[in-house]
C-alpha cells in the first residue's frame, strides 16, 4: 500500500468514526472578501468529532487553548475552510494526511480595512494614514483572536500608562486579498486593532495585532 492510498484509508476511517461519535457540521470555503459562512460557500455537510490536540478524550481540553484535533473525512476539507455546527465555528489550520486535521476555535468576527494614504502632495514624503477613506479587504470573517504577541506603550508615554494589548489572530486566506502591515482590524464588539505583522501558513493568515485604545 502506497502513501496516497494509506492517507485515503485513514481519511475514510476518520469519517466513519465521526459518523458514530461526532456531530453533523457544514464546511464553508471563502470565495472573496465577503462573509464566508453563507449558503453559496458551503462545500459539504459531514460528521466531525472534536477532541483535544493530544487526541485523548479522557479529560477536557485546557482552558483558553483554542486548538482541536478534528476527526473527519479529511479528503473534503482544506486549510482555510470553516467548519460550522454544534461545535461552534472552527477554522481548519492544517490538513496534512496521514496526520489528523488541526482546527482553531473562532471566538470573534472581524473585518480588515485598508486605510487610505494622504491625499495632499508635499515636499515632505511622510504622511499619516487616513482612516476615513479606508476600504474593506475582508468583511465578517470568523477568526481566532487571543492575547499574545508584543504589547506597546500608549502614545502619551506617561509613567502610569497601561500598555496597549497585543494579540495574535488567525483568519482564512483569500487569494488576492492579503492583509498588510498597518491595516486596521475591527471585531464585532467594536474593538480596533492595527496589524503589526502578517504571516501566511497554508490557507490561513496569522496576524500580529496591537489594540488601538483611545
N, CA, C and O of each residue as an XYZ file, in Angstrom:
856
protein
N       0.849     -1.193      0.000
C       0.000      0.000      0.000
C       0.890      1.251      0.000
O       1.753      1.395      0.866
N       0.682      2.159     -0.974
C       1.497      3.370     -1.029
C       0.929      4.445     -0.114
O      -0.127      4.267      0.493
N       1.655      5.580     -0.021
C       1.261      6.637      0.891
C      -0.063      7.268      0.549
O      -0.822      7.631      1.449
N      -0.364      7.409     -0.730
C      -1.618      8.030     -1.143
C      -2.811      7.187     -0.704
O      -3.791      7.710     -0.173
N      -2.718      5.880     -0.930
C      -3.830      5.015     -0.534
C      -3.947      4.926      0.983
O      -5.052      4.848      1.520
N      -2.805      4.939      1.676
C      -2.855      4.920      3.137
C      -3.572      6.157      3.667
O      -4.427      6.054      4.546
N      -3.221      7.337      3.128
C      -3.885      8.566      3.563
C      -5.383      8.513      3.258
O      -6.193      8.991      4.052
N      -5.752      7.938      2.119
C      -7.161      7.838      1.754
C      -7.915      6.936      2.723
O      -9.045      7.242      3.106
N      -7.297      5.826      3.121
C      -7.933      4.896      4.055
C      -8.076      5.521      5.440
O      -9.080      5.320      6.123
N      -7.057      6.283      5.843
C      -7.133      6.963      7.138
C      -8.245      8.007      7.127
O      -9.003      8.124      8.090
N      -8.339      8.775      6.018
C      -9.403      9.770      5.900
C     -10.776      9.109      5.951
O     -11.685      9.607      6.616
N     -10.924      7.997      5.252
C     -12.196      7.270      5.252
C     -12.524      6.768      6.653
O     -13.668      6.860      7.098
N     -11.516      6.234      7.349
C     -11.734      5.762      8.715
C     -12.122      6.894      9.647
O     -12.967      6.713     10.523
N     -11.511      8.069      9.467
C     -11.892      9.214     10.276
C     -13.333      9.603     10.061
O     -14.032      9.963     11.008
N     -13.788      9.534      8.815
C     -15.182      9.833      8.524
C     -16.127      8.842      9.175
O     -17.180      9.229      9.682
N     -15.758      7.549      9.167
C     -16.582      6.523      9.802
C     -16.674      6.753     11.308
O     -17.752      6.644     11.894
N     -15.523      7.077     11.941
C     -15.522      7.318     13.383
C     -16.364      8.542     13.732
O     -17.088      8.538     14.727
N     -16.268      9.596     12.909
C     -17.030     10.812     13.172
C     -18.529     10.572     13.033
O     -19.320     11.154     13.776
N     -18.925      9.725     12.092
C     -20.353      9.439     11.932
C     -20.911      8.687     13.138
O     -22.101      8.794     13.435
N     -20.074      7.934     13.827
C     -20.513      7.190     15.009
C     -20.514      8.047     16.263
O     -21.430      7.949     17.080
N     -19.491      8.892     16.427
C     -19.306      9.602     17.702
C     -19.351     11.120     17.585
O     -19.327     11.811     18.603
N     -19.415     11.658     16.364
C     -19.347     13.104     16.186
C     -20.710     13.742     15.966
O     -21.751     13.158     16.266
N     -20.672     14.955     15.434
C     -21.895     15.711     15.144
C     -21.839     16.174     13.685
O     -20.768     16.223     13.081
N     -22.993     16.508     13.136
C     -23.066     16.941     11.747
C     -22.756     18.436     11.663
O     -23.334     19.246     12.387
N     -21.837     18.781     10.768
C     -21.421     20.168     10.571
C     -21.423     20.497      9.082
O     -21.497     19.607      8.234
N     -21.342     21.785      8.784
C     -21.203     22.258      7.411
C     -19.816     22.854      7.230
O     -19.311     23.540      8.119
N     -19.206     22.596      6.090
C     -17.904     23.176      5.755
C     -18.096     24.284      4.728
O     -18.826     24.119      3.750
N     -17.436     25.408      4.959
C     -17.535     26.572      4.078
C     -16.144     26.956      3.605
O     -15.176     26.869      4.360
N     -16.049     27.383      2.349
C     -14.760     27.789      1.761
C     -14.896     29.213      1.225
O     -15.712     29.461      0.338
N     -14.098     30.159      1.757
C     -14.199     31.554      1.298
C     -13.918     31.676     -0.203
O     -13.025     31.014     -0.732
N     -14.690     32.529     -0.880
C     -14.505     32.781     -2.307
C     -14.004     34.199     -2.572
O     -13.310     34.448     -3.557
N     -14.366     35.126     -1.678
C     -13.993     36.529     -1.858
C     -13.902     37.175     -0.484
O     -13.798     36.480      0.527
N     -13.940     38.504     -0.443
C     -13.781     39.194      0.820
C     -15.041     39.324      1.643
O     -15.000     39.875      2.743
N     -16.180     38.825      1.135
C     -17.428     38.885      1.889
C     -17.491     37.743      2.895
O     -16.694     36.807      2.834
N     -18.445     37.825      3.822
C     -18.595     36.799      4.861
C     -18.608     35.404      4.237
O     -19.425     35.131      3.357
N     -17.711     34.515      4.680
C     -17.609     33.205      4.037
C     -18.661     32.201      4.485
O     -18.911     31.219      3.787
N     -19.283     32.431      5.640
C     -20.199     31.438      6.190
C     -21.611     31.730      5.684
O     -22.485     32.149      6.443
N     -21.812     31.502      4.393
C     -23.106     31.676      3.731
C     -23.351     30.468      2.841
O     -22.427     29.725      2.512
N     -24.613     30.283      2.455
C     -25.010     29.060      1.740
C     -24.216     28.844      0.452
O     -23.866     27.708      0.131
N     -23.928     29.914     -0.290
C     -23.251     29.748     -1.574
C     -21.819     29.223     -1.404
O     -21.252     28.658     -2.339
N     -21.239     29.406     -0.220
C     -19.868     28.954      0.018
C     -19.790     27.580      0.667
O     -18.694     27.082      0.925
N     -20.930     26.963      0.934
C     -20.906     25.650      1.578
C     -20.425     24.595      0.592
O     -20.936     24.493     -0.524
N     -19.445     23.819      1.011
C     -18.865     22.802      0.139
C     -19.372     21.397      0.439
O     -19.505     20.575     -0.468
N     -19.659     21.117      1.724
C     -20.069     19.757      2.077
C     -20.680     19.776      3.472
O     -20.357     20.634      4.292
N     -21.561     18.826      3.727
C     -22.066     18.553      5.085
C     -21.469     17.219      5.514
O     -21.593     16.223      4.801
N     -20.824     17.197      6.676
C     -20.130     15.989      7.099
C     -20.104     15.890      8.615
O     -20.333     16.872      9.322
N     -19.819     14.679      9.105
C     -19.714     14.434     10.539
C     -18.320     14.819     11.018
O     -17.327     14.572     10.334
N     -18.256     15.429     12.204
C     -16.991     15.895     12.766
C     -16.944     15.527     14.246
O     -17.915     15.724     14.976
N     -15.811     14.993     14.676
C     -15.560     14.725     16.088
C     -14.391     15.598     16.517
O     -13.313     15.525     15.927
N     -14.596     16.425     17.541
C     -13.570     17.340     18.033
C     -13.019     16.830     19.361
O     -13.780     16.564     20.292
N     -11.697     16.693     19.449
C     -11.038     16.232     20.671
C      -9.840     17.133     20.936
O      -9.401     17.836     20.026
N      -9.291     17.136     22.164
C      -8.076     17.913     22.420
C      -6.950     17.519     21.478
O      -6.961     16.425     20.914
N      -5.980     18.406     21.306
C      -4.885     18.154     20.381
C      -4.144     16.866     20.732
O      -3.605     16.204     19.845
N      -4.111     16.507     22.006
C      -3.443     15.275     22.431
C      -4.098     14.033     21.839
O      -3.475     12.973     21.775
N      -5.356     14.156     21.404
C      -6.078     13.016     20.857
C      -6.814     12.213     21.910
O      -7.552     11.289     21.568
N      -6.635     12.541     23.184
C      -7.274     11.807     24.266
C      -8.612     12.440     24.608
O      -8.735     13.663     24.676
N      -9.610     11.597     24.823
C     -10.922     12.065     25.246
C     -11.159     11.769     26.722
O     -12.299     11.824     27.184
N     -10.114     11.461     27.460
C     -10.251     11.130     28.881
C     -10.476     12.365     29.742
O     -10.989     12.256     30.856
N     -10.096     13.541     29.238
C     -10.255     14.766     30.013
C     -10.594     15.927     29.100
O     -10.492     15.810     27.879
N     -11.000     17.056     29.689
C     -11.354     18.214     28.874
C     -10.132     18.869     28.259
O      -9.004     18.652     28.701
N     -10.372     19.674     27.232
C      -9.286     20.457     26.645
C      -8.868     21.541     27.630
O      -9.701     22.010     28.406
N      -7.601     21.952     27.623
C      -7.151     23.020     28.523
C      -7.928     24.306     28.292
O      -8.263     24.639     27.155
N      -8.215     25.030     29.370
C      -8.958     26.274     29.266
C      -8.137     27.327     28.519
O      -6.948     27.499     28.784
N      -8.780     28.028     27.586
C      -8.112     29.093     26.851
C      -7.251     28.628     25.700
O      -6.618     29.451     25.039
N      -7.208     27.328     25.440
C      -6.437     26.798     24.316
C      -7.406     26.477     23.187
O      -8.210     25.555     23.330
N      -7.364     27.206     22.056
C      -8.398     27.059     21.036
C      -8.173     25.918     20.049
O      -9.031     25.661     19.205
N      -7.036     25.232     20.138
C      -6.700     24.242     19.116
C      -7.384     22.912     19.413
O      -7.457     22.476     20.562
N      -7.889     22.269     18.340
C      -8.560     20.995     18.465
C      -8.115     20.053     17.347
O      -7.826     20.481     16.230
N      -8.068     18.779     17.671
C      -7.873     17.754     16.648
C      -9.245     17.363     16.116
O     -10.125     16.960     16.876
N      -9.415     17.484     14.816
C     -10.698     17.194     14.193
C     -10.640     15.838     13.510
O      -9.825     15.608     12.617
N     -11.518     14.950     13.945
C     -11.642     13.625     13.331
C     -12.803     13.704     12.341
O     -13.951     13.913     12.732
N     -12.492     13.534     11.064
C     -13.486     13.639      9.993
C     -12.883     13.040      8.735
O     -11.713     12.657      8.728
N     -13.660     12.956      7.684
C     -13.114     12.519      6.397
C     -12.369     13.714      5.804
O     -12.963     14.570      5.148
N     -11.054     13.758      6.048
C     -10.287     14.952      5.724
C     -10.046     15.154      4.237
O      -9.413     16.133      3.842
N     -10.538     14.249      3.411
C     -10.443     14.455      1.971
C     -11.349     15.598      1.509
O     -11.200     16.092      0.391
N     -12.287     16.022      2.365
C     -13.279     17.018      1.955
C     -12.987     18.430      2.447
O     -13.741     19.349      2.126
N     -11.924     18.633      3.211
C     -11.637     19.969      3.726
C     -10.203     20.370      3.391
O      -9.330     19.523      3.205
N      -9.983     21.685      3.318
C      -8.671     22.251      3.040
C      -8.330     23.278      4.120
O      -9.232     23.814      4.765
N      -7.046     23.559      4.325
C      -6.693     24.653      5.229
C      -7.355     25.957      4.787
O      -7.324     26.309      3.608
N      -7.949     26.664      5.738
C      -8.685     27.883      5.415
C     -10.183     27.681      5.328
O     -10.926     28.659      5.244
N     -10.655     26.424      5.347
C     -12.095     26.162      5.392
C     -12.616     26.429      6.800
O     -11.872     26.348      7.778
N     -13.898     26.746      6.884
C     -14.574     26.875      8.172
C     -15.520     25.694      8.361
O     -16.264     25.339      7.447
N     -15.490     25.090      9.542
C     -16.393     24.007      9.901
C     -17.351     24.551     10.960
O     -16.922     24.959     12.040
N     -18.642     24.557     10.650
C     -19.639     25.224     11.490
C     -20.720     24.224     11.876
O     -21.233     23.490     11.031
N     -21.063     24.203     13.167
C     -22.096     23.300     13.649
C     -22.244     23.394     15.142
O     -21.931     24.433     15.723
N     -22.719     22.329     15.795
C     -22.871     22.344     17.255
C     -21.562     22.594     17.999
O     -21.584     22.994     19.163
N     -20.428     22.366     17.347
C     -19.127     22.605     17.972
C     -18.753     24.082     17.974
O     -17.748     24.466     18.574
N     -19.547     24.909     17.314
C     -19.185     26.300     17.104
C     -18.607     26.469     15.709
O     -18.959     25.727     14.792
N     -17.731     27.433     15.548
C     -17.069     27.675     14.271
C     -15.587     27.409     14.438
O     -14.927     28.022     15.277
N     -15.063     26.490     13.635
C     -13.647     26.152     13.679
C     -12.999     26.436     12.337
O     -13.577     26.147     11.289
N     -11.817     26.995     12.364
C     -11.032     27.259     11.177
C     -10.042     26.112     10.988
O      -9.273     25.797     11.896
N     -10.061     25.493      9.818
C      -9.116     24.406      9.534
C      -7.736     25.014      9.323
O      -7.511     25.728      8.346
N      -6.809     24.729     10.241
C      -5.473     25.313     10.183
C      -4.528     24.478      9.340
O      -3.807     25.016      8.500
N      -4.522     23.160      9.556
C      -3.661     22.272      8.771
C      -4.430     21.004      8.421
O      -5.294     20.553      9.173
N      -4.099     20.448      7.278
C      -4.643     19.152      6.853
C      -3.548     18.462      6.056
O      -3.421     18.655      4.847
N      -2.762     17.655      6.755
C      -1.590     17.018      6.167
C      -1.667     15.511      6.388
O      -1.019     14.988      7.295
N      -2.454     14.801      5.568
C      -2.579     13.354      5.734
C      -1.200     12.677      5.659
O      -0.343     13.109      4.888
N      -0.983     11.621      6.454
C      -1.975     10.929      7.296
C      -2.152     11.518      8.685
O      -2.856     10.921      9.500
N      -1.539     12.678      9.000
C      -1.750     13.320     10.293
C      -3.180     13.851     10.388
O      -3.780     14.174      9.363
N      -3.735     13.948     11.587
C      -5.099     14.466     11.745
C      -5.194     15.940     11.370
O      -4.181     16.626     11.229
N      -6.412     16.409     11.213
C      -6.678     17.813     10.913
C      -6.569     18.636     12.202
O      -7.070     18.232     13.251
N      -5.912     19.786     12.108
C      -5.831     20.719     13.231
C      -6.817     21.856     12.991
O      -6.762     22.525     11.959
N      -7.720     22.072     13.947
C      -8.688     23.155     13.862
C      -8.452     24.182     14.948
O      -7.876     23.874     15.992
N      -8.902     25.419     14.698
C      -8.797     26.505     15.668
C     -10.203     27.032     15.925
O     -10.911     27.400     14.988
N     -10.605     27.069     17.184
C     -11.917     27.602     17.521
C     -11.952     29.109     17.304
O     -11.069     29.825     17.777
N     -12.956     29.589     16.598
C     -13.101     31.027     16.346
C     -13.917     31.648     17.480
O     -14.949     31.111     17.881
N     -13.447     32.776     17.986
C     -14.144     33.452     19.074
C     -14.543     34.891     18.735
O     -15.114     35.590     19.572
N     -14.244     35.333     17.513
C     -14.603     36.686     17.096
C     -14.984     36.688     15.623
O     -14.674     35.750     14.889
N     -15.656     37.748     15.200
C     -15.910     38.013     13.788
C     -15.241     39.338     13.462
O     -15.512     40.353     14.104
N     -14.362     39.325     12.461
C     -13.543     40.510     12.207
C     -13.696     40.988     10.769
O     -14.105     40.241      9.880
N     -13.357     42.251     10.575
C     -13.232     42.845      9.247
C     -11.863     43.505      9.161
O     -11.366     44.050     10.147
N     -11.261     43.456      7.989
C      -9.948     44.059      7.762
C     -10.108     45.218      6.796
O     -10.712     45.074      5.733
N      -9.560     46.376      7.173
C      -9.697     47.599      6.387
C      -8.336     48.110      5.971
O      -7.378     48.017      6.738
N      -8.236     48.650      4.767
C      -7.005     49.240      4.246
C      -7.125     50.762      4.291
O      -7.861     51.338      3.490
N      -6.408     51.437      5.223
C      -6.512     52.905      5.312
C      -6.017     53.571      4.042
O      -5.126     53.062      3.361
N      -6.608     54.720      3.732
C      -6.170     55.498      2.578
C      -4.911     56.277      2.930
O      -4.690     56.612      4.093
N      -4.086     56.565      1.925
C      -2.895     57.372      2.117
C      -3.236     58.847      2.097
O      -4.374     59.220      1.813
N      -2.262     59.686      2.396
C      -2.513     61.133      2.368
C      -2.884     61.590      0.965
O      -2.352     61.085     -0.024
N      -3.793     62.540      0.887
C      -4.288     62.987     -0.415
C      -3.622     64.281     -0.883
O      -3.798     64.681     -2.034
N      -2.870     64.932     -0.020
C      -2.233     66.191     -0.389
C      -0.755     65.971     -0.651
O      -0.048     65.378      0.164
N      -0.302     66.447     -1.778
C       1.119     66.320     -2.102
C       1.903     67.354     -1.317
O       1.382     68.415     -0.974
N       3.178     67.034     -1.029
C       4.010     67.968     -0.291
C       5.472     67.637     -0.490
O       5.812     66.611     -1.080
N       6.323     68.494     -0.006
C       7.759     68.260     -0.106
C       8.172     67.118      0.795
O       9.001     66.289      0.417
N       7.593     67.068      1.998
C       7.931     66.019      2.947
C       7.228     64.732      2.531
O       6.005     64.734      2.396
N       7.968     63.609      2.318
C       7.324     62.375      1.858
C       6.506     61.684      2.934
O       5.733     60.775      2.631
N       6.664     62.104      4.202
C       5.914     61.451      5.275
C       4.461     61.902      5.255
O       4.164     63.067      4.990
N       3.557     60.964      5.540
C       2.148     61.313      5.658
C       1.431     60.281      6.495
O       1.730     59.092      6.394
N       0.502     60.702      7.312
C      -0.238     59.780      8.162
C      -1.314     59.069      7.353
O      -1.796     59.585      6.345
N      -1.687     57.857      7.821
C      -2.774     57.134      7.169
C      -4.092     57.786      7.544
O      -4.210     58.390      8.611
N      -5.077     57.668      6.676
C      -6.377     58.285      6.885
C      -7.427     57.201      7.037
O      -7.723     56.481      6.084
N      -7.995     57.082      8.239
C      -8.976     56.023      8.484
C     -10.313     56.323      7.821
O     -11.087     55.407      7.541
N     -10.592     57.615      7.564
C     -11.878     57.974      6.992
C     -12.102     57.405      5.602
O     -13.238     57.105      5.236
N     -11.045     57.252      4.823
C     -11.181     56.719      3.469
C     -10.808     55.265      3.350
O     -10.483     54.805      2.255
N     -10.843     54.514      4.454
C     -10.437     53.106      4.441
C     -11.407     52.273      3.592
O     -12.605     52.552      3.544
N     -10.872     51.257      2.932
C     -11.708     50.341      2.151
C     -11.608     48.933      2.739
O     -10.563     48.533      3.252
N     -12.698     48.202      2.655
C     -12.761     46.870      3.254
C     -11.983     45.858      2.410
O     -12.138     45.808      1.190
N     -11.150     45.056      3.069
C     -10.442     43.943      2.427
C     -11.189     42.637      2.706
O     -11.485     41.874      1.786
N     -11.490     42.387      3.981
C     -12.282     41.231      4.393
C     -13.400     41.750      5.290
O     -13.188     42.675      6.074
N     -14.577     41.167      5.179
C     -15.715     41.629      5.972
C     -16.465     40.438      6.551
O     -16.858     39.535      5.812
N     -16.667     40.426      7.866
C     -17.466     39.388      8.506
C     -16.816     38.027      8.526
O     -17.506     37.019      8.374
N     -15.495     37.964      8.711
C     -14.785     36.687      8.730
C     -14.655     36.166     10.166
O     -14.140     36.884     11.023
N     -15.111     34.931     10.457
C     -14.816     34.335     11.762
C     -13.306     34.216     11.944
O     -12.583     33.903     10.998
N     -12.837     34.466     13.158
C     -11.400     34.457     13.426
C     -11.145     34.011     14.849
O     -11.999     34.154     15.724
N      -9.958     33.468     15.071
C      -9.467     33.188     16.417
C      -8.596     34.359     16.823
O      -7.627     34.687     16.138
N      -8.938     34.989     17.936
C      -8.232     36.186     18.388
C      -7.898     36.005     19.861
O      -8.790     35.923     20.706
N      -6.593     35.942     20.165
C      -6.150     35.645     21.520
C      -5.078     36.625     21.965
O      -4.308     37.111     21.136
N      -5.012     36.928     23.265
C      -3.927     37.776     23.750
C      -2.574     37.132     23.478
O      -2.424     35.918     23.612
N      -1.608     37.926     23.104
C      -0.277     37.409     22.807
C       0.498     38.409     21.981
O       0.057     39.542     21.785
N       1.644     37.992     21.500
C       2.462     38.894     20.713
C       3.108     39.946     21.581
O       3.372     39.699     22.757
N       3.369     41.116     21.026
C       4.099     42.183     21.699
C       3.159     43.342     21.993
O       2.498     43.852     21.088
N       3.094     43.760     23.250
C       2.309     44.940     23.598
C       3.193     46.174     23.477
O       4.406     46.073     23.293
N       2.564     47.340     23.584
C       3.301     48.586     23.371
C       2.777     49.641     24.335
O       1.644     49.559     24.811
N       3.624     50.639     24.620
C       3.207     51.751     25.453
C       2.196     52.632     24.705
O       2.243     52.741     23.479
N       1.310     53.241     25.440
C       0.425     54.213     24.801
C       1.244     55.397     24.326
O       2.359     55.623     24.796
N       0.692     56.144     23.402
C       1.473     57.179     22.732
C       1.813     58.371     23.632
O       2.746     59.120     23.344
N       1.049     58.548     24.730
C       1.363     59.666     25.610
C       2.619     59.425     26.415
O       3.325     60.371     26.767
N       2.912     58.147     26.717
C       4.173     57.810     27.357
C       4.289     58.215     28.804
O       5.404     58.372     29.301
N       3.178     58.393     29.504
C       3.227     58.752     30.909
C       3.590     57.539     31.764
O       3.289     56.411     31.375
N       4.227     57.743     32.915
C       4.694     56.609     33.727
C       3.585     55.662     34.162
O       3.821     54.461     34.293
N       2.360     56.186     34.393
C       1.280     55.328     34.869
C       0.399     54.805     33.738
O      -0.654     54.223     33.995
N       0.816     55.004     32.499
C       0.030     54.490     31.373
C       0.060     52.966     31.345
O       1.096     52.356     31.610
N      -1.072     52.355     31.025
C      -1.082     50.922     30.781
C      -0.574     50.664     29.365
O      -0.593     51.554     28.515
N      -0.119     49.435     29.124
C       0.372     49.094     27.790
C      -0.792     48.795     26.853
O      -1.853     48.347     27.287
N      -0.581     49.048     25.567
C      -1.568     48.677     24.555
C      -1.508     47.160     24.392
O      -0.425     46.620     24.162
N      -2.637     46.454     24.505
C      -2.616     44.994     24.455
C      -2.173     44.457     23.093
O      -2.533     45.010     22.053
N      -1.402     43.392     23.110
C      -1.021     42.701     21.890
C      -1.849     41.441     21.709
O      -2.188     40.771     22.685
N      -2.175     41.118     20.471
C      -2.995     39.943     20.170
C      -2.390     39.174     18.999
O      -1.613     39.709     18.208
N      -2.773     37.898     18.915
C      -2.442     37.066     17.763
C      -3.759     36.563     17.176
O      -4.587     36.002     17.894
N      -3.951     36.762     15.883
C      -5.186     36.358     15.236
C      -4.933     35.368     14.112
O      -3.851     35.339     13.526
N      -5.937     34.561     13.818
C      -5.885     33.635     12.685
C      -7.177     33.758     11.910
O      -8.263     33.697     12.485
N      -7.060     33.932     10.596
C      -8.229     34.107      9.740
C      -7.962     33.430      8.409
O      -6.807     33.307      8.003
N      -9.002     32.992      7.726
C      -8.838     32.298      6.448
C      -8.238     33.216      5.397
O      -8.551     34.406      5.342
N      -7.377     32.653      4.568
C      -6.757     33.406      3.482
C      -7.657     33.363      2.247
O      -8.309     32.357      1.968
N      -7.674     34.473      1.521
C      -8.411     34.568      0.260
C      -7.437     35.057     -0.800
O      -6.738     36.047     -0.583
N      -7.378     34.386     -1.937
C      -6.438     34.749     -2.995
C      -6.655     36.185     -3.442
O      -7.777     36.590     -3.746
N      -5.561     36.959     -3.478
C      -5.613     38.328     -3.945
C      -6.059     39.347     -2.919
O      -6.147     40.534     -3.233
N      -6.345     38.911     -1.688
C      -6.822     39.825     -0.651
C      -5.978     39.671      0.609
O      -6.501     39.342      1.674
N      -4.687     39.906      0.491
C      -3.766     39.692      1.592
C      -3.752     40.887      2.532
O      -3.590     42.016      2.070
N      -3.918     40.678      3.844
C      -3.721     41.776      4.799
C      -2.285     42.279      4.744
O      -1.376     41.542      4.361
N      -2.084     43.530      5.126
C      -0.761     44.134      5.130
C      -0.513     44.824      6.463
O      -1.443     45.110      7.218
N       0.766     45.084      6.736
C       1.132     45.846      7.917
C       0.461     47.223      7.848
O       0.431     47.849      6.788
N      -0.071     47.690      8.972
C      -0.777     48.964      9.132
C      -2.245     48.889      8.722
O      -2.952     49.891      8.826
N      -2.727     47.730      8.257
C      -4.169     47.580      8.055
C      -4.879     47.652      9.403
O      -4.271     47.448     10.454
N      -6.169     47.946      9.351
C      -6.986     48.060     10.550
C      -7.912     46.844     10.633
O      -8.554     46.472      9.651
N      -7.970     46.234     11.816
C      -8.871     45.106     12.076
C      -9.901     45.547     13.103
O      -9.547     46.083     14.154
N     -11.178     45.322     12.799
C     -12.253     45.636     13.738
C     -13.047     44.373     14.009
O     -13.315     43.589     13.099
N     -13.427     44.178     15.276
C     -14.221     43.000     15.608
C     -15.666     43.392     15.890
O     -16.016     44.572     15.864
N     -16.507     42.381     16.161
C     -17.938     42.620     16.330
C     -18.251     43.370     17.614
O     -19.359     43.880     17.776
N     -17.289     43.446     18.531
C     -17.501     44.162     19.791
C     -17.068     45.624     19.720
O     -17.123     46.346     20.715
N     -16.633     46.054     18.524
C     -16.251     47.439     18.343
C     -14.799     47.732     18.634
O     -14.378     48.886     18.550
N     -14.022     46.722     18.973
C     -12.599     46.965     19.216
C     -11.858     47.143     17.894
O     -12.283     46.632     16.858
N     -10.766     47.861     17.944
C      -9.963     48.141     16.753
C      -8.513     47.778     17.015
O      -7.975     48.039     18.091
N      -7.888     47.171     16.010
C      -6.508     46.714     16.122
C      -5.723     47.181     14.900
O      -6.289     47.402     13.829
N      -4.422     47.325     15.076
C      -3.524     47.643     13.973
C      -2.675     46.405     13.684
O      -2.150     45.781     14.606
N      -2.542     46.052     12.413
C      -1.756     44.883     12.016
C      -0.268     45.231     12.074
O       0.185     46.157     11.402
N       0.488     44.483     12.884
C       1.929     44.688     13.019
C       2.733     43.741     12.139
O       3.824     44.090     11.686
N       2.202     42.541     11.893
C       2.911     41.552     11.077
C       1.909     40.582     10.494
O       0.866     40.321     11.093
N       2.224     40.044      9.323
C       1.353     39.101      8.623
C       2.208     37.926      8.150
O       3.230     38.118      7.491
N       1.783     36.715      8.489
C       2.495     35.511      8.069
C       1.479     34.543      7.477
O       0.431     34.296      8.074
N       1.787     33.996      6.305
C       0.910     33.028      5.652
C       1.308     31.617      6.053
O       2.483     31.253      5.985
N       0.323     30.817      6.475
C       0.508     29.405      6.775
C      -0.541     28.632      5.985
O      -1.686     28.519      6.423
N      -0.165     28.102      4.832
C      -1.127     27.351      4.048
C      -2.309     28.210      3.663
O      -2.158     29.200      2.947
N      -3.490     27.836      4.136
C      -4.700     28.569      3.783
C      -5.152     29.570      4.817
O      -6.299     30.015      4.769
N      -4.286     29.947      5.762
C      -4.686     30.923      6.763
C      -3.646     32.029      6.875
O      -2.486     31.859      6.500
N      -4.094     33.169      7.403
C      -3.210     34.273      7.752
C      -3.069     34.316      9.260
O      -4.058     34.246      9.990
N      -1.827     34.433      9.725
C      -1.569     34.657     11.153
C      -1.171     36.117     11.314
O      -0.202     36.581     10.714
N      -1.933     36.831     12.132
C      -1.770     38.270     12.269
C      -1.268     38.614     13.667
O      -1.806     38.126     14.661
N      -0.243     39.446     13.743
C       0.171     40.044     14.996
C      -0.476     41.426     15.074
O      -0.314     42.250     14.173
N      -1.213     41.670     16.164
C      -2.055     42.857     16.267
C      -1.761     43.628     17.549
O      -1.369     43.052     18.564
N      -1.954     44.913     17.481
C      -1.931     45.768     18.674
C      -3.269     46.474     18.765
O      -3.717     47.095     17.801
N      -3.911     46.379     19.928
C      -5.214     47.020     20.084
C      -5.041     48.523     20.167
O      -4.140     49.028     20.836
N      -5.928     49.231     19.471
C      -5.924     50.675     19.495
C      -6.844     51.134     20.619
O      -8.062     50.973     20.538
N      -6.256     51.707     21.667
C      -7.007     52.120     22.844
C      -7.086     53.640     22.862
O      -6.067     54.325     22.778
N      -8.299     54.159     22.972
C      -8.496     55.611     22.997
C      -8.097     56.173     24.359
O      -8.190     57.381     24.580
